[in-house]
Amino acid sequence: MMYLTPFFTIYILLVAALLGLIFGSFCNAWAWRLARGESIVHGRSHCAACGHTLAPRDLIPLVSWLTLRGKCRYCGQAISPRYPAVELISALYFVSVLLRFGLTVDALRFLPVGCLLLTAALVDLDTMELPNGLLAAAALLSLLRFPHDWKSALLGAVAVSLPLLAVVLLADKLLGRETMGGGDIKLIAVLGLHFGPLQTLFLLILACLLGLLLGAAMKKKKDAPFPFGPALVMAGWITMLAGKTAVVWYLGLF
């Protein structure tokens, strides 16, 4: 249906990009408030530096940051480029989901899952914790795979996360420190619900590579803790787009 005409396809993708910008802005605000223990329901958006309540013209995704040249209208304090970056990433994600799945139930599943996990990754960057509520909501959305894929979903939730948990517990005991947070293992289980066992294994390998790049970008010292959630979420995005193809290619080598 999405490809009825070129005009209709372009229209759908433009709408997806616009919605992605809007939801990216919401994810930014949601993550900021979760990291600081504030409610997303109560209270209006305000400048993180001066606390001034923001007007509607200050809240237009991407446009407001560009027109204000990255500074608060009221105090002149610089606004982190993370905000427009997240909005753009969200827009790209929305477009990629529509290109991958079209107007299908899978698209309906992955769009909100992406928003939830993007928010969780942002909180992890700020607090080194992944909110259980966001992970639970993302897990519940896997019910859209049922009833036809329920075996793959359940196997995906445990086939990678449980052996990994055993390895992590052993490593913690041997090294005398935490080697991986419990939230990361929960996130792998949630992603497993959506991707099944083989794609989740691919996702974990990819996330480890992305984690090394993230640690280097954050200039973390050796053995210093760093948030692994963003690497897992990014790997989940790539797996959504190419995981099945990668697994089929790999198995075809044997």
Secondary structure as GFF3:
##gff-version 3
##sequence-region A 1 254
A	DSSP	alpha_helix	6	35	.	.	.	ID=ss1
A	DSSP	three_ten_helix	56	58	.	.	.	ID=ss2
A	DSSP	alpha_helix	63	67	.	.	.	ID=ss3
A	DSSP	alpha_helix	82	101	.	.	.	ID=ss4
A	DSSP	alpha_helix	105	127	.	.	.	ID=ss5
A	DSSP	alpha_helix	132	140	.	.	.	ID=ss6
A	DSSP	three_ten_helix	141	145	.	.	.	ID=ss7
A	DSSP	alpha_helix	150	159	.	.	.	ID=ss8
A	DSSP	alpha_helix	161	175	.	.	.	ID=ss9
A	DSSP	alpha_helix	182	217	.	.	.	ID=ss10
A	DSSP	alpha_helix	229	251	.	.	.	ID=ss11
###
